[in-house]
Amino acid sequence: MNQPKDCIVFPGRLPPKEICFVNAILDDHEGMAVVRTVDAQEGRMEFWIAPALVDQFNIFVEFIRREYQIPIELGDPISETTEFTDFPESI
Protein backbone atom coordinates (compact mmCIF):
# COMPACT_ATOMS: atom_id res chain seq x y z
CA MET A 1 0.00 0.00 0.00
CA ASN A 2 1.48 3.33 -0.97
CA GLN A 3 1.17 6.16 1.47
CA PRO A 4 -1.32 8.91 0.70
CA LYS A 5 0.32 11.84 -1.05
CA ASP A 6 -0.67 14.18 1.76
CA CYS A 7 1.43 12.56 4.49
CA ILE A 8 5.04 11.77 5.27
CA VAL A 9 5.94 8.45 6.90
CA PHE A 10 8.71 8.53 9.50
CA PRO A 11 9.98 5.15 10.67
CA GLY A 12 10.83 5.14 14.34
CA ARG A 13 11.63 3.10 17.37
CA LEU A 14 10.90 3.49 21.05
CA PRO A 15 11.03 1.23 24.10
CA PRO A 16 8.19 -1.30 23.73
CA LYS A 17 6.85 -0.52 27.21
CA GLU A 18 6.38 3.14 26.14
CA ILE A 19 4.37 2.50 22.95
CA CYS A 20 0.97 2.81 24.63
CA PHE A 21 1.98 5.94 26.55
CA VAL A 22 3.33 7.75 23.48
CA ASN A 23 0.26 6.73 21.45
CA ALA A 24 -2.02 8.11 24.17
CA ILE A 25 -0.23 11.45 24.17
CA LEU A 26 -0.34 11.62 20.36
CA ASP A 27 -4.07 10.81 20.44
CA ASP A 28 -4.50 13.88 22.62
CA HIS A 29 -2.94 15.95 19.79
CA GLU A 30 -5.75 15.11 17.40
CA GLY A 31 -4.69 15.07 13.79
CA MET A 32 -0.96 15.59 14.28
CA ALA A 33 0.00 11.99 13.56
CA VAL A 34 -1.30 8.57 12.78
CA VAL A 35 0.81 5.93 14.49
CA ARG A 36 1.28 2.38 13.30
CA THR A 37 3.09 -0.25 15.35
CA VAL A 38 5.19 -2.28 12.92
CA ASP A 39 6.68 -4.61 15.55
CA ALA A 40 5.67 -4.14 19.20
CA GLN A 41 8.37 -6.43 20.59
CA GLU A 42 11.11 -4.44 18.86
CA GLY A 43 9.40 -1.08 19.36
CA ARG A 44 9.36 -0.38 15.61
CA MET A 45 6.80 2.25 14.64
CA GLU A 46 5.65 4.36 11.73
CA PHE A 47 4.50 7.92 12.30
CA TRP A 48 2.31 9.26 9.46
CA ILE A 49 2.50 13.06 9.52
CA ALA A 50 0.78 15.72 7.43
CA PRO A 51 3.48 17.81 5.71
CA ALA A 52 2.28 20.98 7.41
CA LEU A 53 2.70 19.36 10.83
CA VAL A 54 6.24 17.94 10.52
CA ASP A 55 7.78 20.79 12.54
CA GLN A 56 5.14 20.41 15.25
CA PHE A 57 5.77 16.65 15.34
CA ASN A 58 9.53 17.20 15.73
CA ILE A 59 8.83 19.55 18.66
CA PHE A 60 6.61 16.84 20.17
CA VAL A 61 9.38 14.23 19.81
CA GLU A 62 11.93 16.52 21.49
CA PHE A 63 9.46 17.21 24.31
CA ILE A 64 8.94 13.48 24.92
CA ARG A 65 12.70 12.91 24.93
CA ARG A 66 13.40 15.79 27.31
CA GLU A 67 10.42 15.74 29.68
CA TYR A 68 9.73 12.00 29.90
CA GLN A 69 13.24 10.70 29.12
CA ILE A 70 11.79 8.36 26.47
CA PRO A 71 14.37 7.71 23.74
CA ILE A 72 12.31 8.03 20.57
CA GLU A 73 14.44 7.36 17.50
CA LEU A 74 13.29 8.70 14.13
CA GLY A 75 14.62 7.68 10.77
CA ASP A 76 14.52 9.58 7.52
CA PRO A 77 11.11 9.66 5.84
CA ILE A 78 10.30 6.57 3.77
CA SER A 79 8.55 6.51 0.43
CA GLU A 80 5.81 4.12 1.53
CA THR A 81 4.57 2.17 4.50
CA THR A 82 6.06 -1.19 5.39
CA GLU A 83 2.52 -2.55 5.73
CA PHE A 84 1.81 -5.84 4.00
CA THR A 85 0.08 -5.40 0.64
CA ASP A 86 -0.42 -8.96 -0.62
CA PHE A 87 -3.37 -10.29 1.33
CA PRO A 88 -5.04 -13.57 0.43
CA GLU A 89 -8.52 -13.17 -1.04
CA SER A 90 -10.07 -15.04 1.90
CA ILE A 91 -8.77 -15.42 5.38
C-alpha positions in Angstrom: 0.0 0.0 0.0 1.5 3.3 -1.0 1.2 6.2 1.5 -1.3 8.9 0.7 0.3 11.8 -1.0 -0.7 14.2 1.8 1.4 12.6 4.5 5.0 11.8 5.3 5.9 8.4 6.9 8.7 8.5 9.5 10.0 5.2 10.7 10.8 5.1 14.3 11.6 3.1 17.4 10.9 3.5 21.0 11.0 1.2 24.1 8.2 -1.3 23.7 6.8 -0.5 27.2 6.4 3.1 26.1 4.4 2.5 23.0 1.0 2.8 24.6 2.0 5.9 26.5 3.3 7.8 23.5 0.3 6.7 21.5 -2.0 8.1 24.2 -0.2 11.5 24.2 -0.3 11.6 20.4 -4.1 10.8 20.4 -4.5 13.9 22.6 -2.9 15.9 19.8 -5.8 15.1 17.4 -4.7 15.1 13.8 -1.0 15.6 14.3 0.0 12.0 13.6 -1.3 8.6 12.8 0.8 5.9 14.5 1.3 2.4 13.3 3.1 -0.2 15.3 5.2 -2.3 12.9 6.7 -4.6 15.6 5.7 -4.1 19.2 8.4 -6.4 20.6 11.1 -4.4 18.9 9.4 -1.1 19.4 9.4 -0.4 15.6 6.8 2.2 14.6 5.6 4.4 11.7 4.5 7.9 12.3 2.3 9.3 9.5 2.5 13.1 9.5 0.8 15.7 7.4 3.5 17.8 5.7 2.3 21.0 7.4 2.7 19.4 10.8 6.2 17.9 10.5 7.8 20.8 12.5 5.1 20.4 15.3 5.8 16.6 15.3 9.5 17.2 15.7 8.8 19.6 18.7 6.6 16.8 20.2 9.4 14.2 19.8 11.9 16.5 21.5 9.5 17.2 24.3 8.9 13.5 24.9 12.7 12.9 24.9 13.4 15.8 27.3 10.4 15.7 29.7 9.7 12.0 29.9 13.2 10.7 29.1 11.8 8.4 26.5 14.4 7.7 23.7 12.3 8.0 20.6 14.4 7.4 17.5 13.3 8.7 14.1 14.6 7.7 10.8 14.5 9.6 7.5 11.1 9.7 5.8 10.3 6.6 3.8 8.5 6.5 0.4 5.8 4.1 1.5 4.6 2.2 4.5 6.1 -1.2 5.4 2.5 -2.5 5.7 1.8 -5.8 4.0 0.1 -5.4 0.6 -0.4 -9.0 -0.6 -3.4 -10.3 1.3 -5.0 -13.6 0.4 -8.5 -13.2 -1.0 -10.1 -15.0 1.9 -8.8 -15.4 5.4 
